[in-house]
Amino acid sequence: MSPRVPFSFIIILGFMLFALFFGAGNLIFPPMLGQLAGTNVWKANAGFLLTGVGLPLLAITAFVFSGENNLQSLARRVHPLFGILFTTVLYLAIGPFFAIPRSGNVSFEIGVKPFLSNDANPVALIIFTILFFTVACLLSLNPTKIIDVVGKFLTPIKLTFIGLLVVVALVQPIGRIQAPFEGYTSQVFFKGFQEGYLTLDALVAFVFGIIIVKAIKEKGATTKRQLMIVCGKATAIAATLLAIIYTALSYMGASSVEKLGRLDNGAEVLAKVSDYYFGSYGGIILGLMITVACLTTSVGLITVCSSFFHELFPAISYKKIAIILSLFSTLVANIGLTQLITVSTPVLMTLYPIAISLIFLTFLHQKFNGRSEVYQGSLILTFIVSIFDGLNAAGIHIEVIHDFFTKFLPMYNVGLGWILPAIIGGLCGYSVSVIRKKNIFNSRVIR
């Protein structure tokens, strides 16, 4: 019989999950959501929590439930080629394409930009990102316990300061909540739902799942039931903490518009609100904490992504890949935070439905006996719809396709048109697998 996992460990695991998901980059989305949603902030926040909190923790649970050791093994259930492609695209998204450059952008926006004139921003961003990613690269080349120590000490301090900031904003709001901006006047819940994609957390969760499974097993859990129970309790703790802080940050952003005006991104909102309540010293403290937190995140992401690509391409050394990722991230970071978020949205609109479908298929795996045709049928139709969602988000509208999907796919206008095709594709895949199995059986009987 497996030993009982202590509840104290479950609490620690819940807080660890919270810390993993609540990176410095995630701070920027709820305040901006609040600014844009205005009086509709609560509906928008509910949608955001579903994808920004619910989906990542559901993905963790799905990974634990699958019993697989890594994401590629899980994705191979669809097809070996899909296993490589999906895993590669996911690591690129949480790595050099979006998440790593975003950490440098957020550091600059909060820690440096408030103290500069507008004319100095482009040059300052170049200098800052070169220095930032040089340090991140050097640390990732020689991983030490310093990063873990900094993370352990910094997270409580960061949370204390952010907690103080949101408490002050709740007790003494900057101003009255204003009318919503364009785009948040209707179907607000679904708009918030899509904004949750920007956290990248449902994608990162597949990688975090490996850490969680290892941690639970080290405490003596061996059965799938034990793993699921411990994971469920830990994710409930993390979900509660994330939901409270995200909601408070959303309200803070919503109440800031009257006096601060509409700002460009969430990092600017945080910096301005901090300066409003605590003056320039508060801004300096916040900037230093966020910069170190983002640096720690960058080192972790560079390390994880470099390890994956080194396994994929053994001929290229880990150090060379780490340097390449750091250089590429520096270049991407210089398009600016607002522009980076804009560019990432179409990609995430395409990628997220595939990830969500994979999550639910993982839970249903035993119901259809793991038939690859079910995975393939569901994900192919999901991709066909999601690719056009991505094109629409990029401002590329193919009217014939758009009109057809709008007419025949429920919820297509709110970015959820892929749900029905995912179900139909899965059912068609199951039918194909049954027919194929029957034909194979008949051919053997004839022989």
N, C-alpha and C positions, 0 to 999 in steps of 0.2 A: 504493500500500500504506500502511495506517495505521501511524504510528510506534508503537514498543513502549512500553507504559506502564511506567515504572520501578517496581521492587518496593518501593522506599522510599516511593513514593506510595501503594501498596497498603497498606502498614503504617500509614501516616498515616490513610488512609481507614478502615481497620479500627478504629483507635482513635477516630476521629471518630464512627463508627457506635456504638461502645461508649458514648461520652460522651453521644450523643443519646438512647440508650435508657436509660442508667443515670442517670435524673434523680433528684432528691432524693425525689420521691414514691415511686419504686420501691424505695427502701430499706426502706419500712415493711412490705412484704408478706412477704418470706421470714422475718423474725424472728417474726412472728405465726403464720405457718404452722408454724414449728418448735415454738412454744409449744403449739399445739393438737394437733399430730401426735404429740408426745412420742417414744416408742420407734418409732413408725411414720414418723419424719421422713424417712428415705431414700426410701421409696416415694412419700410425698407430694411430696417435693422433685423426684423424677423427673417426676411429672405436671406440676408447676409449670414445670419447665424446658422441657417440650414446648410449652406455650402461652405462657410468659413469655419464652422465648428462641427456640425453633424457629419458631413461627408468625410473629413479627415479621420475622425475617430471611428467612423464606420469602416473606412478603408483599413485602418489598423486591425480592427476586429476581423475583417474579412481575411486579411493576411494570416492572422493567428489561426483562424478557422480552417484555412486551406492546408495547413501542415507543411507548406513548402519552406525551403531554406532561404530563397531569395526571389526577387521580382522576376528575373528571367525564367526561372523554373515555373512560376505561376503563369506567366504570359505564354509559355510553351504549350499550355493546354489548348490554346487556339491553333497554333502551328509553330514549328521551330523558327521559321523566318519571322513571323510576327513577334516571337519572343525576343529576338535580337533587335528588330526595328523599333518596337514599342519601348523597350527598355532604353535603347540608345536615345530616342527622342525625348523620353522623360528625363534622363540624366542631363541632356543638353538644356532642357527647359529649367530644371532646378539648379543648373550650373551656369555655364558661360553665356548662354543666350539671355537669361532674365534674372534669376535669383542672385547670382554672384555680382553682376554689375549693379543691381539694385541696392545691394548693401553699401557699395561705395557712394551711390547717388544719395541715399538717405543720410549717410554720414555728412556729406557735403551740405545738403539742404538744411540740416538741423544744426550742425556744428560749425560751419564756416560761412555760408551764404548770408545769414542775418547780419554779419559784421562787415559786409562788403558793399561797395556801390555796384549798381547794375552793370556798369562798363567793365568792371574787373571780373565779373562772373565767368565768362568763357575761359579766360587764361587761368584763373584760379582753379576751375574744375579740372583742367588738364594737369596742372601741377599736383593738385590734391590726389587725383586718381592714380597718377604714376607713383606717388609716395605710398598711398594706401595699399595698392595691389603689389607693390614691391615688398612691403613688410609682410603682407598676407602670404605671398609666394615663399619668402624665406622661411616663415614659420611652418608652412605646409611641407617644405622640403625636409625640415628637421623637427618633426612633431615632438613636443615636450609636454610635461605636466603643467607648464606655465599657463597654457590655454585653458586647461581644465580648472586650474585654481582661479584664474581670472573670471571664468564663467560662473563658478560657484559663488564667488564673492560679489561679482557684479550683478548677477540676476536679482538677488534680494534688494540691493541698493537701487537698482533701476526700477524695480517694482514699487519700492517705497516712494520714490520720487514721482513716478507716474500716478501711483495711488493718491498721493497728496495733491497732485495737480487736478485729477478728476474729482476728488472730494471737494476741493475748493470751487471747482467749476459747477458742481451740483448744488452746493450750499449758497454760493454767490455767483450766479450765472453772469456772463459778460453782458448779455442783452436778451431781448425777447426773440423767440424762434420766429423766423421769417417765412414767407410763402416759398414753396418749392421752386427750384429752377426748372427750366425746360428739360423734359426727359423724366422728371419725377412727379409729374402731375397725374399720371394714370399708370395702371399696372405696376405700381410701385414695389410690391412684394417681389415680383419676378425680376425687376431691375436690380433689387438688392441681392437676389439669388445669383444673378450673373456676376455682380460685383465681387461676390465671394470667391469666384474663380481666380481672381487676381492674387489672392494670398498664396496660391500654388500648393497649399497645404494638403489637399487630397492627393496630389501627385507625390509630394515628399513623404506622405504617410506610408507608402509602399516600402520606402527605404527605412523609415523609422520602425516599421514592423519587425524588421530583422533584429534591431536593438532590443525591442520589447520582448520578443520570444526568447532571446538569449538570456535576458535579465531574469525572466520568470523561471526558466529552466534551471538557472544557477541556484535558485532558491529551493530546488528540489521537485518542482512540478513536472510530472511526466505524462499524465493523461491529457487528452484533448479537452476533456470537461474541466479539469483544473485550470488549464491555460485560458479557456474561455471565461471562466468565472472571475479569475484574477484580472484578466484584461478588461472585462465588463465593468468591474468596480473601479479600476484605475481610470478608465476613460470617462466614467461618470463624474469623478472628481475633477479631471482636467476640463471636461465640458462645462461644468458649473463655473469654474474660475474664468475660463475664456469668455463665456457668455456675459458674465457680470462686467468684465473689463471692456469688452467690445461695445456693449450697450452704453456704458458710461462715456466712453470715448465718442460714440455717435452723438450722444446728447450734447457733449462739450462742443463738438463741431457745429451742431445745429444752433446752439445759443451764441456762437461767435460771430455770425454773419452781420448782425446789426451794427457792430462797432468795427470789426476788422475787415468786413467786406468779403466778397467772393475771392478766394485764393486759388492758386494754380494746382496745388497738390496737398496731400495730407501731411507731408513733412513740414511744409510751410505753415500749415494750420497749427501744428504742435509747437513750432518755434515761436510763432506770434502769440499764441495763448500763454506759453511759458513766460515770455517777455512781459505780457500784460499783467500777469499776477506777481511774478517774482523779479522783474527787471532784468537787466543785462547779466547779473550774476546767475540768476536762474537759467538763463539761456546758455551760459557757459557750462554750467554743471550738466544740464541736459545734453548739450552737444558732446561733451567729453564721454558721458556714459553711453550715449547712442553710438558714438564712433568706435569705442572699444568693443561694445556688444556686436556691432556690425563686422568689425575686424575678426572677432571670434567666430561669428557665423561664416564669414568668407573662408577662413582657414578650414573649418569643418567641411564646407561644401567643396572646396578645391581638393581636399584630401579624399573625400568620398568619390568624387567624380574621376579624379586621377587614378584611383585604385580600380574603378570599374573599367575605364578605357585601357588601362594597362593589361587587365585580364583579357579584354577583347582584342587588343593588339600587343601581344607579349614582346614583339620585336622592338617596340618603342618603350624606353625606360619610364618609370614612374616620374622621375624628376623632370624629364623632357616634357611630358604631358602636363605636369603642374605648371611649368613655365609657359607653355603654349596657352593653357587655359587662363592664366593670369594676364598675359599680354592681350588676348582676345577680349577678356572682361574689361580691361582698361579702355580699349577702343569703344566697346559697346556703351560703357558708362558715360562716355563723353557726348552722347546724343541728348543727355539730360533726363531727369526722372520722369517728368510729364510725358515726354516723347517715348521713353522706354515703356511706360505703362500703356500708351496708345498703341505701340507696335506689338506688344505682347498680347493684347486683347484678342485679335483674330485667331492667333495660334491657340490660345487657351479655350476659345469658343469651339475650336475643332477638337482639341485633345480631351477636354473634360468629359463630354458625353461618352467617349470611348472608355475612359477610366471608370465612370459611374456604372456603365453597362457591365464592365469586367467585375466590379465589386459585387453587383447583384448576381451575376452568373456564378461567381465563386460560392456564394451562399447556397445557390440552387444546384451546385455541381453534382451532388449525390442523387438529386431527384431525377436527373436525366443521364445518370451513370457516366458523367464526364465525357459525353460524346463530343468530339471536336467539331462536328458539323453544327451543333447548337451554338457553340461559341462563334464559329465562323459566320453563320447566317445572321446572327444578332449584330455582331460588330461590323460586318460589311454594310448592312443597311443603316446602322447608326452613323458610320463614317460618311456615307453618301449624303445624309442630311446635315451632319455637323460641318462638313467642308463648306457647304453653302452658308451656314450660319457664320462661319469664319470669314467668308468673302463679304457677306453683308456688313459684318463688324468693321471690315477694312474699307468699306465704302464702295465695294464692287458689287453692283446689283445686276443679276441676270434675270430680267423681268419675266421671261417665260417660265423659268424654274420657280421663281419667287411666287408668281401668281398660282402656279399649280400646287405648290406646297401649302400656300395660304388657304387654298380652297379645300384640300383633301386631308391635311395633317392637323389634328387638334393641337392647339397651343404652339403652333409654329411661330406665331408673331411674338411670343414671349420667350423664344429660345429653347423651347422644350418639344419641338416637333419631332425630335428623334425618338421619343419614348415609344410611340406606336410602332414605327418600323423596327425598333429593337425587339419588341415582343413578337411581331410577325416573322422577323428574320429567325428568331430562336425556334419558333414553332415549325417553320419551313425546314430549318436545319435538322430538327428532330425527325420530321417526316422523311427527309432524304436519308438519314442514318438508318431508320427502320427498313426502308425499301432496299437500301444497299446491303444491309445485314441479311435480309430475306433472300436477295438474289445470290449472295455468297453461299448461304445455306443450301439453296436449291441446286446450285451448280455442283456442290459437293455430293449431294444426294444422287444426282444424275451420274456422276463419275462412279 
